[in-house]
Amino acid sequence: MALKANYETVMVISMKQGEEGIQALIEKFKALIEKHATLQSVDEWGKRKLAYLINKESEGYYVLMNFESEAEFPAELDRIYKITDGVIRSLIIRKPEGAEAPADKAEETKAEEAPAEETPAAEAPAEEAAE
């Protein structure tokens, strides 16, 4: 059995597809990933302005997916991205071994932003004096 690794993929879907077409493409790729890998999360970023025109389009629909698979699958996924009408850009990266999931980082950030309980300065010396 081959070793599995964590991957992250972002695809930009053409706005010419319409809402139904965009959702159909997302479902198609979710099903494909679930068939060949373990889908961990899907994050739809929605419609965003592109940095430059791609195929005379200035906006695209961004989708981020995290999955775990064997090393051969990302190459096949990339091939399918390239031949699918409606996908104007895509990127697949292998995440480092110790990388945390995006949800874990978000929870960690919220915990850091929450005010920590402060111990009054007057209590600390009193405890030391009692010892």
N, C-alpha and C positions, 0 to 999 in steps of 0.2 A: 504494500500500500504506500502510495506517495504521500509525502508530507503536505499538510495544508498550511496556507498562509492567509493573512488578512489583507484585503484589497479595498480600495476606494475608487469609485468611478463617478465622474461628472459628465453629463451629456447636456448639450444645448439643442433644444428642439425648435424647429422653425415655427413662427407664429402663423404662417400660411396654412398650417394643418387645422387650425380652429380648435376650440376647446375639446370637442369629442375626439378629434384626431390625436391631440396631445395626450389625452388620458388613455387612448387605445395604445399608443406607443409606450407609455409608462407601464401599463399592464403587461404588454408584450415582453418588455425587458425584465420586469419583475418575475414573470413566469419562467423566462429563460434562465435567469440567475437561480431561482428556486429549484429548477430541474437539475442544474449542474453544480450547485454550491449551496451554502447556507447563507440566506439573506439575513443580515443583522439589523439594518435600518434603511429607511427610505426618507429622504428629506427633500420636499419640493420647495425650492427657493422661489419659484414663480417667475413671472415676466420681469426681465431685466434689460436695461439698455446695453447694447454691445459696445465695446471700446472702439470698434471700427466696423465698417460695413462688411458683411459676409454674404455673398450671393445677393447683393443689393438689399439686404435686410439690416435694420438698425436695432431690432429687438429680438430676444429669444427667450425660451422657457427653460430654466435651469432645474436639473434634478440631480441630487447627490445620493448614491447608494453605497452602503458598506456591506461587504460580504466576505465569507471565508471559503476558499476553494483550493483545489490542487493547481499546480503551476501551469498546466496546459490550458485551462479554461480562459484566462484573460486574453490570450492571443485569439481564441475563437470569438470571444465577445467583441473584441476590437474589429475583427473581420466583419462581423454582422453589423456593427455600428456603421462601418464604411459603406456597406451596400444597402442600407436602409434609407429610403426616401424620408425626409423630414428631420433627420439628425444632421445638424450642420457642423457640430464640433463635439468631440468626446475626448476624455482622458481617463486612463486607468493607471493607478499607482499601487505599488505594494507598500503597505505600511510597515514600519520597523517593528521588530518583535515586541518591544516593551511599550508600544504605543497604546494609549488609552482610547476607549470609544468616545466619540464626541459628546454623548450624553453624560458620561462620567466627568468630563472636563466642565460641562455646564453646571452640574451639581456642585462640583468643587469650587467654582467661581462664586456661586451663590452663597456657599458656606463661608467663604472668605469675606464677602461683602457684609454679612450679617454682623451686627455689633457683638463683640465678645463680652461675656460677663466680667465686670471689673470688680476686683476685690478692693474694698476700701483700704487705704494706706494705714488707717488707724488700727485695723485688726491685726495686721502682720506683726508689728512690734509687740503687741500684747501677747501673742502666742509665743514669741521668742523669750519674753521675760518670764513666762510661766514655767518654762523648761529649766 
